[in-house]
């Protein structure tokens, strides 16, 4: 598995500078939920694509939250139906307006707040003129659905013209820079391209029954195959491209499990997509291969490079593969229970990590980014940590994640101390998990000052028994 892709230094935008996500100096972005938002929405989520659209993240917004963006670019971030463009280093407050709309506000930066107000007002006004079509409130015959489609297509040119004029007018009113207005145009174009796609998805059942679904999807392919600006992909087209590929490919990208399926997927992508849309999906496919540690030969790699025309995307693919090979060569020098450190991406054995903490108690937290019960226990574990001196006990966070970027991002999201955060390098080569019969997580294991197990299934942090157990062996 390529842990060093966490150090991915190439991005889809050729203008971006080098990136090192383990650099502790990298700027984080602060999000704070106003009380009005927390009262109105239960467990609000921030959702966004990072790493040039290759990775999708969600982060629960409980009052204050720091997020480390992996790209050095503005991020299109959503909360519910609202969206905005957020820069690394922004200080963003989210609140509910009197009209129950989610508002993004930039604090301590008048220019940035002006841009967010512009986007919010455009979003709300554009929604009022957006073409409406009947939803699935009842079953309609196919003839009626096709009439809906005809009316929708007739209204789209008028809507697009009005929407673009509105954006220009608001941009002038708020004195928006040309660069930010260009990004807003990219979002607008994707919103426009999504309308027919959403219509066909709404009536997928009836269209499929009449063998019309795929033909209709192919009709809107030119909207995406004509993309020549990478910002359009990054600021909203990612979801649509993945959705379209899922419809048109024999096997979905996320379901690819072998080299033969990889080759078939490359052919499906190149048969249906062109230009930047094609190259993005090919790189998304390669990222899946690297993430899931699926073997592909040099021949298949050359085939990918042959089909990928954009130099920026091809460099990303080459970097992914090169770093995976470098990591695999390095990992051969270590034996069982290899761990990747989040602080520097170096590999240590679990034995080395434990030996480095000898003389102190060690509480091991086995967790994963996808494990909701694990995440729920983290705040309680933090409280417990604060009740004991650091020279007496160490809290180690060992992740069983297979997706290293999701692990890294969730670790930052939760606020785990990077000096004590590790992930198993090889999901199958971890005798510590097998020996201790770890079948479910979270799992807590207490070790004594010599690294020997005191309790292999310690109480959860929410239980006062865990604190008593630690106190008894200090």
One Martini backbone bead per residue (centre of mass of N, CA, C, O) as a GRO file, in nm:
protein
  474
    1UNK     BB    1   0.097   0.034   0.020
    2UNK     BB    2   0.066   0.392  -0.035
    3UNK     BB    3   0.163   0.615   0.198
    4UNK     BB    4   0.308   0.848   0.026
    5UNK     BB    5   0.043   0.975  -0.089
    6UNK     BB    6   0.030   1.176   0.149
    7UNK     BB    7   0.271   1.336  -0.031
    8UNK     BB    8   0.124   1.463  -0.254
    9UNK     BB    9   0.261   1.708  -0.502
   10UNK     BB   10   0.031   1.673  -0.707
   11UNK     BB   11  -0.197   1.856  -0.903
   12UNK     BB   12  -0.440   1.939  -1.121
   13UNK     BB   13  -0.322   2.212  -1.083
   14UNK     BB   14  -0.046   2.351  -1.235
   15UNK     BB   15  -0.021   2.605  -1.025
   16UNK     BB   16   0.053   2.437  -0.797
   17UNK     BB   17   0.212   2.362  -0.523
   18UNK     BB   18   0.373   2.194  -0.314
   19UNK     BB   19   0.292   1.894  -0.114
   20UNK     BB   20   0.273   1.838   0.257
   21UNK     BB   21   0.068   1.692   0.490
   22UNK     BB   22   0.298   1.656   0.730
   23UNK     BB   23   0.320   1.952   0.762
   24UNK     BB   24   0.292   2.140   1.052
   25UNK     BB   25   0.276   2.432   0.894
   26UNK     BB   26   0.016   2.383   0.784
   27UNK     BB   27  -0.280   2.515   0.712
   28UNK     BB   28  -0.568   2.562   0.881
   29UNK     BB   29  -0.927   2.530   0.902
   30UNK     BB   30  -1.188   2.710   1.055
   31UNK     BB   31  -1.487   2.579   1.209
   32UNK     BB   32  -1.799   2.737   1.322
   33UNK     BB   33  -2.085   2.676   1.506
   34UNK     BB   34  -2.362   2.813   1.554
   35UNK     BB   35  -2.620   2.777   1.766
   36UNK     BB   36  -2.839   2.788   1.544
   37UNK     BB   37  -2.735   2.538   1.390
   38UNK     BB   38  -2.737   2.322   1.621
   39UNK     BB   39  -3.048   2.360   1.674
   40UNK     BB   40  -3.145   2.288   1.373
   41UNK     BB   41  -2.899   2.074   1.331
   42UNK     BB   42  -2.823   1.744   1.335
   43UNK     BB   43  -2.523   1.677   1.272
   44UNK     BB   44  -2.340   1.852   1.101
   45UNK     BB   45  -2.196   1.848   0.765
   46UNK     BB   46  -1.892   1.837   0.602
   47UNK     BB   47  -1.835   1.846   0.242
   48UNK     BB   48  -1.553   1.714   0.036
   49UNK     BB   49  -1.302   1.753  -0.206
   50UNK     BB   50  -0.976   1.613  -0.239
   51UNK     BB   51  -0.706   1.564  -0.409
   52UNK     BB   52  -0.826   1.660  -0.685
   53UNK     BB   53  -1.098   1.465  -0.637
   54UNK     BB   54  -1.006   1.171  -0.520
   55UNK     BB   55  -1.124   1.265  -0.235
   56UNK     BB   56  -1.372   1.200   0.015
   57UNK     BB   57  -1.521   1.415   0.272
   58UNK     BB   58  -1.626   1.410   0.618
   59UNK     BB   59  -1.741   1.649   0.882
   60UNK     BB   60  -1.823   1.702   1.188
   61UNK     BB   61  -2.005   1.982   1.349
   62UNK     BB   62  -1.877   2.057   1.674
   63UNK     BB   63  -1.864   2.366   1.670
   64UNK     BB   64  -1.540   2.311   1.651
   65UNK     BB   65  -1.322   2.292   1.343
   66UNK     BB   66  -1.036   2.139   1.206
   67UNK     BB   67  -0.895   2.161   0.870
   68UNK     BB   68  -0.684   1.974   0.647
   69UNK     BB   69  -0.582   2.055   0.351
   70UNK     BB   70  -0.420   1.890   0.081
   71UNK     BB   71  -0.469   2.123  -0.085
   72UNK     BB   72  -0.367   2.454  -0.222
   73UNK     BB   73  -0.687   2.511  -0.242
   74UNK     BB   74  -0.982   2.585  -0.303
   75UNK     BB   75  -1.287   2.467  -0.150
   76UNK     BB   76  -1.568   2.282  -0.207
   77UNK     BB   77  -1.820   2.331   0.038
   78UNK     BB   78  -2.065   2.146   0.230
   79UNK     BB   79  -2.393   2.221   0.392
   80UNK     BB   80  -2.606   2.056   0.284
   81UNK     BB   81  -2.730   2.277   0.035
   82UNK     BB   82  -2.485   2.438   0.097
   83UNK     BB   83  -2.223   2.656  -0.044
   84UNK     BB   84  -1.858   2.705  -0.077
   85UNK     BB   85  -1.547   2.885  -0.078
   86UNK     BB   86  -1.244   2.761   0.068
   87UNK     BB   87  -0.961   2.858   0.234
   88UNK     BB   88  -0.670   2.823   0.353
   89UNK     BB   89  -0.708   2.978   0.680
   90UNK     BB   90  -0.983   3.010   0.738
   91UNK     BB   91  -1.257   3.175   0.928
   92UNK     BB   92  -1.553   2.992   0.987
   93UNK     BB   93  -1.900   3.069   1.004
   94UNK     BB   94  -2.203   2.899   1.095
   95UNK     BB   95  -2.547   2.981   1.012
   96UNK     BB   96  -2.884   3.075   1.071
   97UNK     BB   97  -3.127   3.220   0.925
   98UNK     BB   98  -3.446   3.347   0.921
   99UNK     BB   99  -3.486   3.148   0.651
  100UNK     BB  100  -3.320   2.877   0.706
  101UNK     BB  101  -3.028   2.943   0.617
  102UNK     BB  102  -2.708   2.867   0.526
  103UNK     BB  103  -2.425   3.047   0.654
  104UNK     BB  104  -2.122   3.191   0.543
  105UNK     BB  105  -1.849   3.323   0.747
  106UNK     BB  106  -1.579   3.554   0.748
  107UNK     BB  107  -1.340   3.613   0.978
  108UNK     BB  108  -1.117   3.875   0.972
  109UNK     BB  109  -1.226   3.908   0.647
  110UNK     BB  110  -1.368   4.113   0.430
  111UNK     BB  111  -1.316   3.990   0.151
  112UNK     BB  112  -1.410   3.700   0.207
  113UNK     BB  113  -1.695   3.773   0.307
  114UNK     BB  114  -1.786   3.902   0.044
  115UNK     BB  115  -1.768   3.637  -0.122
  116UNK     BB  116  -1.971   3.472   0.049
  117UNK     BB  117  -2.212   3.659   0.011
  118UNK     BB  118  -2.221   3.636  -0.292
  119UNK     BB  119  -2.268   3.328  -0.308
  120UNK     BB  120  -2.524   3.319  -0.136
  121UNK     BB  121  -2.701   3.511  -0.308
  122UNK     BB  122  -2.679   3.356  -0.568
  123UNK     BB  123  -2.794   3.089  -0.471
  124UNK     BB  124  -3.077   3.198  -0.390
  125UNK     BB  125  -3.156   3.335  -0.664
  126UNK     BB  126  -3.110   3.090  -0.851
  127UNK     BB  127  -3.326   2.905  -0.722
  128UNK     BB  128  -3.576   3.080  -0.826
  129UNK     BB  129  -3.498   3.016  -1.154
  130UNK     BB  130  -3.504   2.730  -1.148
  131UNK     BB  131  -3.600   2.463  -1.294
  132UNK     BB  132  -3.902   2.279  -1.280
  133UNK     BB  133  -3.993   1.943  -1.172
  134UNK     BB  134  -4.143   1.661  -1.130
  135UNK     BB  135  -4.153   1.442  -0.898
  136UNK     BB  136  -4.194   1.135  -0.700
  137UNK     BB  137  -4.513   1.160  -0.602
  138UNK     BB  138  -4.567   0.982  -0.864
  139UNK     BB  139  -4.666   0.786  -1.119
  140UNK     BB  140  -4.551   0.804  -1.455
  141UNK     BB  141  -4.578   0.798  -1.767
  142UNK     BB  142  -4.357   0.812  -2.024
  143UNK     BB  143  -4.495   1.042  -2.185
  144UNK     BB  144  -4.492   1.245  -1.952
  145UNK     BB  145  -4.187   1.248  -1.903
  146UNK     BB  146  -4.117   1.351  -2.193
  147UNK     BB  147  -4.265   1.620  -2.151
  148UNK     BB  148  -4.096   1.720  -1.920
  149UNK     BB  149  -3.834   1.721  -2.081
  150UNK     BB  150  -3.914   1.923  -2.299
  151UNK     BB  151  -3.967   2.162  -2.104
  152UNK     BB  152  -3.688   2.167  -1.976
  153UNK     BB  153  -3.521   2.217  -2.236
  154UNK     BB  154  -3.665   2.488  -2.307
  155UNK     BB  155  -3.575   2.639  -2.025
  156UNK     BB  156  -3.260   2.635  -2.010
  157UNK     BB  157  -3.155   2.878  -2.182
  158UNK     BB  158  -3.296   3.093  -2.013
  159UNK     BB  159  -3.166   3.025  -1.742
  160UNK     BB  160  -2.865   3.052  -1.819
  161UNK     BB  161  -2.879   3.349  -1.900
  162UNK     BB  162  -2.987   3.462  -1.628
  163UNK     BB  163  -2.768   3.343  -1.443
  164UNK     BB  164  -2.521   3.487  -1.567
  165UNK     BB  165  -2.624   3.777  -1.528
  166UNK     BB  166  -2.650   3.758  -1.222
  167UNK     BB  167  -2.356   3.702  -1.158
  168UNK     BB  168  -2.241   3.960  -1.284
  169UNK     BB  169  -2.402   4.161  -1.112
  170UNK     BB  170  -2.306   4.068  -0.832
  171UNK     BB  171  -2.002   4.095  -0.880
  172UNK     BB  172  -2.016   4.402  -0.923
  173UNK     BB  173  -2.150   4.480  -0.652
  174UNK     BB  174  -1.906   4.317  -0.478
  175UNK     BB  175  -1.627   4.338  -0.612
  176UNK     BB  176  -1.525   4.090  -0.772
  177UNK     BB  177  -1.291   3.903  -0.868
  178UNK     BB  178  -1.194   3.733  -1.144
  179UNK     BB  179  -1.100   3.469  -1.007
  180UNK     BB  180  -1.359   3.420  -0.839
  181UNK     BB  181  -1.559   3.433  -1.075
  182UNK     BB  182  -1.447   3.185  -1.222
  183UNK     BB  183  -1.521   2.984  -0.999
  184UNK     BB  184  -1.824   3.047  -1.002
  185UNK     BB  185  -1.868   2.955  -1.295
  186UNK     BB  186  -1.797   2.660  -1.248
  187UNK     BB  187  -2.029   2.603  -1.058
  188UNK     BB  188  -2.260   2.691  -1.244
  189UNK     BB  189  -2.210   2.492  -1.476
  190UNK     BB  190  -2.260   2.238  -1.301
  191UNK     BB  191  -2.548   2.306  -1.220
  192UNK     BB  192  -2.656   2.301  -1.510
  193UNK     BB  193  -2.557   2.009  -1.594
  194UNK     BB  194  -2.732   1.861  -1.358
  195UNK     BB  195  -3.033   1.876  -1.434
  196UNK     BB  196  -3.070   1.640  -1.638
  197UNK     BB  197  -2.941   1.425  -1.467
  198UNK     BB  198  -3.150   1.444  -1.238
  199UNK     BB  199  -3.394   1.377  -1.404
  200UNK     BB  200  -3.304   1.089  -1.494
  201UNK     BB  201  -3.270   0.980  -1.205
  202UNK     BB  202  -3.564   1.016  -1.116
  203UNK     BB  203  -3.657   0.832  -1.395
  204UNK     BB  204  -3.503   0.558  -1.415
  205UNK     BB  205  -3.714   0.335  -1.409
  206UNK     BB  206  -3.884   0.416  -1.662
  207UNK     BB  207  -3.649   0.435  -1.864
  208UNK     BB  208  -3.552   0.142  -1.835
  209UNK     BB  209  -3.824   0.004  -1.920
  210UNK     BB  210  -3.769   0.173  -2.217
  211UNK     BB  211  -3.465   0.191  -2.301
  212UNK     BB  212  -3.363   0.517  -2.213
  213UNK     BB  213  -3.141   0.579  -2.009
  214UNK     BB  214  -2.868   0.558  -2.157
  215UNK     BB  215  -2.935   0.743  -2.398
  216UNK     BB  216  -2.980   0.996  -2.219
  217UNK     BB  217  -2.700   1.003  -2.094
  218UNK     BB  218  -2.548   1.032  -2.369
  219UNK     BB  219  -2.668   1.315  -2.438
  220UNK     BB  220  -2.496   1.459  -2.186
  221UNK     BB  221  -2.191   1.403  -2.231
  222UNK     BB  222  -2.091   1.665  -2.383
  223UNK     BB  223  -2.096   1.851  -2.132
  224UNK     BB  224  -1.832   1.688  -2.015
  225UNK     BB  225  -1.643   1.648  -2.277
  226UNK     BB  226  -1.602   1.982  -2.299
  227UNK     BB  227  -1.405   2.006  -2.081
  228UNK     BB  228  -1.119   2.258  -2.026
  229UNK     BB  229  -1.153   2.312  -1.713
  230UNK     BB  230  -1.041   2.205  -1.410
  231UNK     BB  231  -1.236   2.360  -1.227
  232UNK     BB  232  -1.495   2.215  -1.318
  233UNK     BB  233  -1.421   1.951  -1.184
  234UNK     BB  234  -1.355   2.050  -0.891
  235UNK     BB  235  -1.639   2.243  -0.896
  236UNK     BB  236  -1.870   1.966  -0.934
  237UNK     BB  237  -1.806   1.723  -1.153
  238UNK     BB  238  -1.728   1.470  -0.997
  239UNK     BB  239  -2.003   1.344  -0.929
  240UNK     BB  240  -2.104   1.318  -1.224
  241UNK     BB  241  -1.876   1.143  -1.341
  242UNK     BB  242  -1.913   0.904  -1.151
  243UNK     BB  243  -2.209   0.852  -1.217
  244UNK     BB  244  -2.174   0.807  -1.523
  245UNK     BB  245  -1.972   0.573  -1.501
  246UNK     BB  246  -2.163   0.380  -1.345
  247UNK     BB  247  -2.363   0.354  -1.592
  248UNK     BB  248  -2.147   0.288  -1.846
  249UNK     BB  249  -2.004   0.076  -1.691
  250UNK     BB  250  -1.960  -0.251  -1.616
  251UNK     BB  251  -1.768  -0.147  -1.379
  252UNK     BB  252  -1.717   0.001  -1.108
  253UNK     BB  253  -1.454   0.152  -0.977
  254UNK     BB  254  -1.508   0.053  -0.668
  255UNK     BB  255  -1.519  -0.271  -0.790
  256UNK     BB  256  -1.237  -0.313  -0.855
  257UNK     BB  257  -1.010  -0.633  -0.836
  258UNK     BB  258  -0.846  -0.641  -1.116
  259UNK     BB  259  -0.661  -0.626  -1.398
  260UNK     BB  260  -0.882  -0.695  -1.600
  261UNK     BB  261  -1.081  -0.477  -1.492
  262UNK     BB  262  -0.898  -0.239  -1.540
  263UNK     BB  263  -0.881  -0.262  -1.850
  264UNK     BB  264  -1.186  -0.246  -1.898
  265UNK     BB  265  -1.219   0.037  -1.767
  266UNK     BB  266  -1.039   0.193  -1.957
  267UNK     BB  267  -1.214   0.135  -2.207
  268UNK     BB  268  -1.479   0.255  -2.104
  269UNK     BB  269  -1.375   0.541  -2.063
  270UNK     BB  270  -1.264   0.591  -2.360
  271UNK     BB  271  -1.546   0.532  -2.501
  272UNK     BB  272  -1.715   0.774  -2.330
  273UNK     BB  273  -1.469   0.964  -2.283
  274UNK     BB  274  -1.320   1.299  -2.284
  275UNK     BB  275  -1.061   1.459  -2.210
  276UNK     BB  276  -1.067   1.555  -1.886
  277UNK     BB  277  -1.274   1.343  -1.800
  278UNK     BB  278  -1.107   1.100  -1.877
  279UNK     BB  279  -0.847   1.163  -1.709
  280UNK     BB  280  -0.979   1.168  -1.437
  281UNK     BB  281  -1.099   0.875  -1.436
  282UNK     BB  282  -0.829   0.731  -1.474
  283UNK     BB  283  -0.706   0.842  -1.207
  284UNK     BB  284  -0.923   0.733  -1.023
  285UNK     BB  285  -0.866   0.440  -1.090
  286UNK     BB  286  -0.568   0.435  -0.998
  287UNK     BB  287  -0.625   0.518  -0.707
  288UNK     BB  288  -0.783   0.262  -0.642
  289UNK     BB  289  -0.553   0.061  -0.690
  290UNK     BB  290  -0.367   0.176  -0.471
  291UNK     BB  291  -0.557   0.171  -0.225
  292UNK     BB  292  -0.632  -0.156  -0.270
  293UNK     BB  293  -0.384  -0.320  -0.366
  294UNK     BB  294  -0.379  -0.374  -0.681
  295UNK     BB  295  -0.248  -0.561  -0.916
  296UNK     BB  296  -0.032  -0.427  -1.177
  297UNK     BB  297   0.124  -0.414  -1.457
  298UNK     BB  298   0.332  -0.251  -1.670
  299UNK     BB  299   0.140  -0.275  -1.906
  300UNK     BB  300  -0.103  -0.131  -1.766
  301UNK     BB  301   0.046   0.131  -1.710
  302UNK     BB  302   0.102   0.200  -2.007
  303UNK     BB  303  -0.197   0.209  -2.085
  304UNK     BB  304  -0.273   0.446  -1.914
  305UNK     BB  305  -0.066   0.651  -2.038
  306UNK     BB  306  -0.177   0.631  -2.327
  307UNK     BB  307  -0.479   0.737  -2.247
  308UNK     BB  308  -0.344   0.976  -2.099
  309UNK     BB  309  -0.315   1.317  -2.206
  310UNK     BB  310  -0.275   1.467  -1.951
  311UNK     BB  311  -0.002   1.567  -1.784
  312UNK     BB  312  -0.107   1.611  -1.497
  313UNK     BB  313  -0.246   1.335  -1.461
  314UNK     BB  314  -0.005   1.155  -1.538
  315UNK     BB  315   0.174   1.251  -1.301
  316UNK     BB  316  -0.003   1.149  -1.079
  317UNK     BB  317   0.008   0.850  -1.159
  318UNK     BB  318   0.316   0.822  -1.142
  319UNK     BB  319   0.341   0.904  -0.845
  320UNK     BB  320   0.173   0.684  -0.719
  321UNK     BB  321   0.348   0.445  -0.823
  322UNK     BB  322   0.627   0.530  -0.720
  323UNK     BB  323   0.551   0.548  -0.416
  324UNK     BB  324   0.457   0.260  -0.386
  325UNK     BB  325   0.732   0.125  -0.456
  326UNK     BB  326   0.898   0.264  -0.238
  327UNK     BB  327   0.736   0.156   0.000
  328UNK     BB  328   0.764  -0.149  -0.056
  329UNK     BB  329   1.074  -0.153  -0.026
  330UNK     BB  330   1.080  -0.048   0.268
  331UNK     BB  331   0.884  -0.265   0.404
  332UNK     BB  332   1.084  -0.515   0.375
  333UNK     BB  333   1.263  -0.429   0.637
  334UNK     BB  334   1.012  -0.524   0.780
  335UNK     BB  335   0.796  -0.699   0.962
  336UNK     BB  336   0.580  -0.738   1.176
  337UNK     BB  337   0.365  -0.500   1.256
  338UNK     BB  338   0.345  -0.263   1.067
  339UNK     BB  339   0.390   0.097   1.100
  340UNK     BB  340   0.246   0.411   1.034
  341UNK     BB  341   0.341   0.734   1.064
  342UNK     BB  342   0.192   1.045   1.066
  343UNK     BB  343   0.442   1.240   1.110
  344UNK     BB  344   0.651   1.078   0.862
  345UNK     BB  345   0.581   0.790   0.713
  346UNK     BB  346   0.716   0.589   0.874
  347UNK     BB  347   0.845   0.267   0.966
  348UNK     BB  348   0.722   0.057   1.230
  349UNK     BB  349   0.717  -0.143   1.481
  350UNK     BB  350   0.533  -0.218   1.748
  351UNK     BB  351   0.773  -0.290   1.927
  352UNK     BB  352   0.921  -0.019   1.895
  353UNK     BB  353   0.699   0.160   2.009
  354UNK     BB  354   0.680   0.027   2.289
  355UNK     BB  355   0.982   0.048   2.373
  356UNK     BB  356   0.972   0.371   2.366
  357UNK     BB  357   0.753   0.347   2.635
  358UNK     BB  358   0.910   0.247   2.853
  359UNK     BB  359   0.799   0.305   3.198
  360UNK     BB  360   0.503   0.304   3.090
  361UNK     BB  361   0.198   0.316   3.040
  362UNK     BB  362  -0.029   0.155   2.792
  363UNK     BB  363  -0.289   0.277   2.580
  364UNK     BB  364  -0.472   0.105   2.343
  365UNK     BB  365  -0.630   0.225   2.038
  366UNK     BB  366  -0.854   0.054   1.839
  367UNK     BB  367  -0.923   0.187   1.512
  368UNK     BB  368  -1.139   0.380   1.273
  369UNK     BB  369  -1.270   0.609   1.051
  370UNK     BB  370  -1.551   0.426   1.004
  371UNK     BB  371  -1.594   0.412   1.324
  372UNK     BB  372  -1.836   0.535   1.518
  373UNK     BB  373  -1.772   0.427   1.809
  374UNK     BB  374  -1.484   0.530   1.810
  375UNK     BB  375  -1.547   0.835   1.778
  376UNK     BB  376  -1.736   0.858   2.031
  377UNK     BB  377  -1.485   0.797   2.241
  378UNK     BB  378  -1.271   1.025   2.206
  379UNK     BB  379  -1.361   1.251   2.404
  380UNK     BB  380  -1.335   1.063   2.657
  381UNK     BB  381  -1.032   1.003   2.620
  382UNK     BB  382  -0.929   1.293   2.647
  383UNK     BB  383  -1.021   1.333   2.937
  384UNK     BB  384  -0.849   1.104   3.051
  385UNK     BB  385  -0.570   1.208   2.967
  386UNK     BB  386  -0.584   1.477   3.148
  387UNK     BB  387  -0.567   1.292   3.431
  388UNK     BB  388  -0.268   1.223   3.327
  389UNK     BB  389   0.056   1.192   3.320
  390UNK     BB  390   0.285   1.163   3.055
  391UNK     BB  391   0.513   1.005   3.238
  392UNK     BB  392   0.300   0.748   3.301
  393UNK     BB  393   0.123   0.768   3.022
  394UNK     BB  394   0.034   0.618   2.706
  395UNK     BB  395  -0.144   0.703   2.406
  396UNK     BB  396  -0.236   0.474   2.154
  397UNK     BB  397  -0.313   0.503   1.797
  398UNK     BB  398  -0.452   0.224   1.618
  399UNK     BB  399  -0.509   0.166   1.288
  400UNK     BB  400  -0.724  -0.035   1.047
  401UNK     BB  401  -0.691   0.105   0.796
  402UNK     BB  402  -0.673   0.114   0.433
  403UNK     BB  403  -0.721   0.418   0.409
  404UNK     BB  404  -0.483   0.658   0.458
  405UNK     BB  405  -0.625   0.930   0.406
  406UNK     BB  406  -0.867   0.890   0.590
  407UNK     BB  407  -0.694   0.857   0.842
  408UNK     BB  408  -0.545   1.126   0.836
  409UNK     BB  409  -0.796   1.310   0.833
  410UNK     BB  410  -0.937   1.202   1.090
  411UNK     BB  411  -0.707   1.257   1.287
  412UNK     BB  412  -0.718   1.563   1.246
  413UNK     BB  413  -1.016   1.604   1.308
  414UNK     BB  414  -0.998   1.491   1.609
  415UNK     BB  415  -0.694   1.544   1.742
  416UNK     BB  416  -0.456   1.360   1.721
  417UNK     BB  417  -0.157   1.289   1.824
  418UNK     BB  418   0.100   1.246   1.597
  419UNK     BB  419   0.304   1.084   1.795
  420UNK     BB  420   0.044   0.848   1.842
  421UNK     BB  421  -0.007   0.784   1.526
  422UNK     BB  422  -0.120   0.478   1.365
  423UNK     BB  423  -0.085   0.230   1.094
  424UNK     BB  424  -0.142  -0.049   0.936
  425UNK     BB  425   0.021  -0.157   0.657
  426UNK     BB  426  -0.090  -0.464   0.686
  427UNK     BB  427  -0.387  -0.615   0.715
  428UNK     BB  428  -0.264  -0.927   0.729
  429UNK     BB  429   0.020  -0.833   0.884
  430UNK     BB  430  -0.113  -0.875   1.217
  431UNK     BB  431  -0.062  -1.050   1.500
  432UNK     BB  432  -0.180  -0.870   1.724
  433UNK     BB  433  -0.474  -0.905   1.637
  434UNK     BB  434  -0.486  -1.215   1.642
  435UNK     BB  435  -0.377  -1.280   1.928
  436UNK     BB  436  -0.618  -1.077   2.058
  437UNK     BB  437  -0.893  -1.119   1.916
  438UNK     BB  438  -0.972  -0.889   1.706
  439UNK     BB  439  -1.313  -0.831   1.583
  440UNK     BB  440  -1.366  -0.553   1.726
  441UNK     BB  441  -1.450  -0.203   1.721
  442UNK     BB  442  -1.345  -0.089   1.980
  443UNK     BB  443  -1.014  -0.136   2.140
  444UNK     BB  444  -0.867  -0.193   2.468
  445UNK     BB  445  -0.514  -0.186   2.573
  446UNK     BB  446  -0.321  -0.271   2.860
  447UNK     BB  447   0.009  -0.178   2.950
  448UNK     BB  448   0.291  -0.207   3.100
  449UNK     BB  449   0.618  -0.094   3.166
  450UNK     BB  450   0.713  -0.366   2.980
  451UNK     BB  451   0.475  -0.433   2.757
  452UNK     BB  452   0.260  -0.589   2.909
  453UNK     BB  453  -0.038  -0.739   2.944
  454UNK     BB  454  -0.313  -0.661   3.150
  455UNK     BB  455  -0.555  -0.575   2.935
  456UNK     BB  456  -0.714  -0.693   2.634
  457UNK     BB  457  -1.020  -0.575   2.745
  458UNK     BB  458  -1.089  -0.287   2.811
  459UNK     BB  459  -1.261  -0.046   2.903
  460UNK     BB  460  -1.433   0.211   2.820
  461UNK     BB  461  -1.410   0.552   2.856
  462UNK     BB  462  -1.713   0.578   2.966
  463UNK     BB  463  -1.593   0.409   3.189
  464UNK     BB  464  -1.479   0.421   3.521
  465UNK     BB  465  -1.304   0.154   3.506
  466UNK     BB  466  -1.061   0.259   3.346
  467UNK     BB  467  -0.948   0.454   3.555
  468UNK     BB  468  -0.909   0.241   3.777
  469UNK     BB  469  -0.714   0.060   3.622
  470UNK     BB  470  -0.489   0.267   3.589
  471UNK     BB  471  -0.450   0.346   3.889
  472UNK     BB  472  -0.369   0.049   3.984
  473UNK     BB  473  -0.086   0.069   3.775
  474UNK     BB  474   0.092   0.333   3.846
   0.00000   0.00000   0.00000
